[in-house]
Amino acid sequence: MFYTRKMPSAGRAWTILAILFTICFPAAAQQLQGKVVDQQNGQPVIGANVVWLGTSKGTATDITGQFTLSTADALNPEIVVSYIGYTPDTVTVAGKSSVTINLQPSSAIKEVVVEGQQTRYSALTPTNSQIITNRDLEKSACCNLAESFETNASVEVSTTDAVSGAKQIQMLGLDGSYTLLTTDNIPALRGLATPYRLNYLSGTFIESIDIIKGMGSVLNGYESISGQVNVALRDPAKTERLYFNLYGNSLAKYDANLNLATSLGKKWSTVLMLHTNQLHNRVDRNKDGFMDLSLGSQYNIYNKWKYQHGPVVSEFGINALREERVGGQMQYNADLPQTQQPYYGTESLTDRISVFNKTAYTYPGKPYQSIGLISSATHHKFDAAYGLRNYDGEQNSASARLIFQSIIGHTGHTYKVGLSYTYDDYAEILADTTFKRTEQVPGAFAEYIYNNSSNLTVVAGARVDRHNLYGLVFTPRLNVKYDLTQNTIFRIAAGKGFRVANPIAENTAALVSSRSFVFEEQLQPEEAWNLGGSFTHYFELAGRPGAFVTDFYHTAFSRQVVADVYSNAHQVRFYNLDGRSYANSFQAELQYELLRGLDAKAAYKFYDVKTSYKGVLEQKPMIPQHRFFVNLGFATPFDKWRADLTTQFFGLMPLATTVHPQEGTSQRNSDRFMTVNAQVSRAFKRWEVYLGGENLLNYRQPNPIIGANEPFGHSFDASMVWGPITGRVLYAGLRFKLE
């Protein structure tokens, strides 16, 4: 155990609590609340028009199909509900405060095909959210979650080292460990899964990805600090009956994917998703004697079920995975022990299984009131070797959340309350040292949402958790959305995050070096405050739509585990923060439809990320201060042809202290560099073929491995990776779908 107990500041907690409870609750006039649903399947009808009969006073249903009308605007106690593809309905609401309207699909309209640009930044959510759709995912190779962000400017994906092939995401200038990753809004792939978690979800499992910057909801726990990435998996009731994807690239890597979905009567549906990826070809393009990409094989199966009957909706599923990886020198023999050969190698074997269940009950006649239970359990085990150093780990986790949602008077005042419980059992062995800890965290949370149905949404939440190791944890959060006009939106987000670091798992890149791990003291949990906001403006220029989005976030750590690679070139020193640590993130993005079918995105990002190392405030290594992003996407009608081009420019990055065999100890910056990715797709009735390339300019980081000729020497370091290793990669693939 290398953690110590420290209670949060009671004064600060009560101050934040007082602020949350002094948010005024605006008095509301008498209102009519309701929900519009499809009569055949009970799904909410989004964007339906609801107006008082004989007037122009009305509104549109929100993302949940709900609406609110002021009775002061009524001339008659009747409302008219209409939407494209449905038969309009006139409903009498005399004496009612809430109604549910079942719209009948129109028999005159069998199918409506709408072409146009889809807004990637949500105008509805109180948080600064961006959506990566299934269509976006198909713009790149997208073999796994790591490759799902290639056409997105908000999230970066970087390679952690030059040998093992591990990747991590970055958001707001902070490592991926500070971003809460969820699948279907269930916290997943956390803890010891961090090093390779982006490889554990196939792109063909994914329906869409929601990226939330800043503090999100308290409903998902206290761990989110820089933001949340929610991966929405395929819905058994809506996905294709058959989906097949085959991918291969110029490194002789291939992926095969098969999704099978079916309905079992009117209540049950299921989808079985299979994935495998294989790479067994050794490549050394930079001639340093090391494989540019680790060899490996993965077998991944995901089975998801859905039950829907009346007011009850339930989803449950199971995911099982096995992955093997081998990296190191070209001559390394994985069949021989490391001690019996002169060649350096890395190996890892991961077994993972997880289950989940989500069950919700909506009260009859009260579409705004529901209760739900969300639970999950995970077993994650791995055995790994980095040269002569072994690192093994096992994690067993379980969680449960009970959530009740209702209104205060009308749907303009909504609240959610609930209870949660989280269990984590960790065991890690590094060399001959064992680290163990068990976390048991019961908690309670509440969230209030005010929506005036016009231009203001306020989400104020707080949770209190009792951690068995660190005592009471108080987590307040606030999100405010204000629509200055219909097309101009301001958002503000503030709150606190808390997490217990896994310093070895989160710094496995340093294991691929001669650096020793030194724990200078008992480590404390991490705690940070995040404050930021965004400005979004939708516009039309020359008859074509566009959007301008800019945001700024400041993250300040009050407690942090510092991984110090500055102080000593032969060590990674871990200790508690003594001084300041912060991250400032600024992003400006412009989206515009240049021509019919030709969309453009351009973004600039600035990061100022600093941490105190032994009392000296230094810029955090391997984070570019400046970054530019440009994406061009072209599609012909009905997506018969599609083409995408993405260019990224990376500014200078500071590097940690290293020992170079010829130059001695030095501290230096990376180079500036640029990458270009492109893909062209051609769709047929059920088939689609695609051809693409990554890093088309063939830029490679020079000498990514320091001391490559003496991997067992004191100067060996493969963790200082800031650019591409493999160079240009060409790929091709095909997709086959049956609706």
Beta strands, then each sheet from edge to edge (+ up, - down):
strand 1: 31-38
strand 2: 49-52
strand 3: 58-60
strand 4: 66-70
strand 5: 78-82
strand 6: 89-92
strand 7: 98-103
strand 8: 128-132
strand 9: 156-159
strand 10: 167-171
strand 11: 174-175
strand 12: 179-183
strand 13: 186-187
strand 14: 206-213
strand 15: 227-233
strand 16: 242-249
strand 17: 253-264
strand 18: 268-279
strand 19: 295-309
strand 20: 312-328
strand 21: 345-362
strand 22: 370-386
strand 23: 389-407
strand 24: 413-430
strand 25: 433-451
strand 26: 456-467
strand 27: 471-485
strand 28: 488-499
strand 29: 516-519
strand 30: 526-541
strand 31: 544-559
strand 32: 561-564
strand 33: 571-576
strand 34: 581-595
strand 35: 598-613
strand 36: 616-619
strand 37: 626-635
strand 38: 641-650
strand 39: 658-660
strand 40: 664-666
strand 41: 673-683
strand 42: 687-694
strand 43: 729-738
sheet 1: 4+ 1- 7-
sheet 2: 3+ 2- 5+ 6-
sheet 3: 8+ 14- 15+ 12+ 13-
sheet 4: 9+ 10- 11+
sheet 5: 36+ 35- 34+ 31- 30+ 28- 27+ 26- 25+ 24- 23+ 22- 21+ 20- 19+ 18- 17+ 16- 43+ 42- 41+ 38- 37+
sheet 6: 29+ 33+ 32-
sheet 7: 39+ 40-
end
